[in-house]
Amino acid sequence: MNKFINLSVLLLLTVLFFGCKSLNSNTANEITAEKILGNSSYQAICYGGYRDKTRAIESSVSQITEDLKIISAMNIKVLRTYNVHHTEASNLLKAIRQLKKENPNFEMYVMLGAWIDCKNAWIANPLIRNEDSERNPIEIAEAVRLANEYPEIVKIISVGNEAMVKWAWSYYVEPSIILKWVNYLQDLKKQGKLSKNVWITSSDNFASWGGGDTEYHVEDLKQLINAVDYISIHTYPMHDTHYRPIFWGIMANEEQLSQKEKMDAAMIRARDYAVSQYNSVVTYMQSIGVNKPVHIGETGWASGDNMLYGNNGSKATDEYKAAAYHKLMRDWTNEAGISCFYFEAFDEQWKDSANALGSENHFGLINLQGQAKYALWKMVDKGTFKGLTRDGKPITKTYNGNEASLWMDVKTPAAWIKK
């Protein structure tokens, strides 16, 4: 009898030992933000799955599942979302969990965005920059709920999207508002009400993080830089081909080059301009005695526009330049150990519903017809998207894969004039 009891106890202890060892092993091997960010094996992209001209028509779980299979085929493993007041974020998480259940090797993680506005944003009343909109606490609460419901997927929470940059006139807030919510989330982590491994940031224009005008260099920003787990910056050279074209155009010593060589030289300068904006944030961060990771939460290049960046403007937008920028940014960030949430996976037409040809509708790598733009043509050739569809359409090439036709839409910028 005693031998039987001793054997049972030994067996129980063995089970407990190996069970705990297995649990600890799983914890040790958990994919966290710290392991994802800066790791070139975890490529990142911004995701919006809206197909229509209004976000009132939301993507279904099945539509998002289609998108996820396409994105995964591109070897993307991290997605960025922007808000939780629509069902797309929750549907995305449901779709990822469903795919993981069907295939345990399926990997996809999320940087979950909580949208932040100032008081009276989007209405006629006077804007109050240092107060929350009524929606802000609801956004934060829902982001926490989703992060806790899907801990194997949500690895980052971003408080606000371009919420501090002053040209976001309709809704921007003072840094004190972002700081308040970042501190709130960090306190939840300390209290065990949110996983300690979830990293907290805010994703904003490089200037908002101190890399631009000194008007942003306020005490609350310094405290915010200390409070976040990492800094997530936005850089858009494409926009500055109109607003600050110090790098844009054809140099005098480039006039004898071929059109392709001219375009390549211009795009290298655009990449270098993005690098300079990234470095400006790092420099400011270090100047206030902080040293933590800085990653790119957003950058991209539209493939078309009929306004400021198109043929009647800076002549920046076409599929060749968009593809060149995508490759240059991926190559640089991969080599530098920087995560780059490229903007974006698919075209979305709600962003400028009044102007179908506007640049905001054309930042995707894949258009609304299920056609891969020039940046992805080689993937199509390799069979990356074989058997995959979007809204019933197989993934094919734009321009029917005819590069000569594509080049007919590539316009050469004007000669560079030093500003």
C-alpha positions, 0 to 999 in steps of 0.5 A: 500500500505504501509503495503504491502511494509513494509511486503515485506521489512520484508519478504526480510530481513527475507530471507536475514537474514536466507540466510546469517545465512545458508551461515555462518553456511556452512562456519563454518561447512566446512571441512578444513585441520585443522579439518581433520589432526590428526582426526582419523575419517578421515583416509588417504592413498596415491593414485596412480591408474596406472595399467600398466608398464608406466604412459603414460597409465593413469587411466580413470575417470571410473577406478578411480571411481571404486578405490574410491568406494573401498577406501571409503569402507575401511573408508578412506576419505583423499587421497594424490597425487604426481603431476599434470603434468599427468591427474590422479590428475584432473581425480581423482578430477572429479571422486570425484565430480561426486560421491559427486553429486550422493551421497551427503554423499560421503566424500573424500578430497585430499592432492594435490601434486605439483612435484618439481625438480632441474634445469636439473633434469632427463637430461644429463646436470649438476644438479643445486640444487638451481634453478627450473626446467622449470616445477616447475612454471607450477606444482604450477600454475596447483595445484593452479588452481585445488585447486580453481576449487575444493575447496570442495575437495582439502584441502592441497597442498604439494610442492614437494615429497622427493624433499630435501633429498640428496639421491634423487640424480636425482632431489633434490633441496635446501630448498630455492626452496621449501621455495620460493614456499611455501611462494608464495602459502601463499601469494596467500592465503593472497591475496584471490587468494587461500582459506585461509583454504588450508594448505600448506606443503612439504612432505619429508623424516624425515631427510630433516625436521631436524630429521637426520644429522645436514647437513640439519640444514640450515637457509632455512630449519628453515624458511621453518618450520616456513612457512608451515602450518604443517610438513609432514614427511616420515618414512620407517623402511622397507628400513632401514632393509637393510640400517640401521638395528639397530632395525632389526633381532631376539634378543638373548632372542627371540630365543625360541619364535614361528615364529609368536612371533618373527615376532611380536617382530620384527615389534614392533621394526620397529614401534618404529623406525618409532616413533623415527624418528617422534619424532626426527623431533618434537624435532628439530622443537621445538629446533628452537622455533616452535610448529606446527602439524607434520603428516606422509605424507608417510610410508608403508611396501612392501609385496614382494621383490627379492632384498635388502629386500627379502629372499636374503636380510633382509627378511623383505617383506611378507604379514604378516609383511606388515599387522603387520606394517599397523596395528601398525602404524594405532593404534599408529597414531590414538591414538596419534592424528597423520594423517598417509597417508599410502603408498599405496592403490593399487600396481603399476607396473610402479615404477619398470617396469624392475623388476616385483618382485621389492619392489616398485611394491608391497606397495599396500594393494590391488594387481593388480589382485584385491586381498586384501592382508593379512592386509585387509582379515578381511574386506573381511570377513566382506563383506566390498567390497561386490559388488565392483570390480576393472577392472571387478574383485571382491575383493578377498583374496590373497592366496585364504584366506589360512593363512597356505599358506601365512606363507610359504612365511614368512621368519625369519630375521637373529639373531640381531647383534648390529651395 
